[in-house]
């Protein structure tokens, strides 16, 4: 996995978790949902990069 894409995936996951936590603390469903979506986007990016690495070998 390229380090740039790996870093981007981790950043999206962390940002999503932070938004989700803030949304729960503030009882803001919209912010919680945005956080979940962003974390899922980071998870998908990481999975895509792992698949690319797997087929490179």
Secondary structure, 3 states (H helix, E strand, C coil): CCHHHHHHHHHHHHHHHHHHHHHHHHCCHHHHHHHHHHHHHHHHHHHHHHHHHHHHC
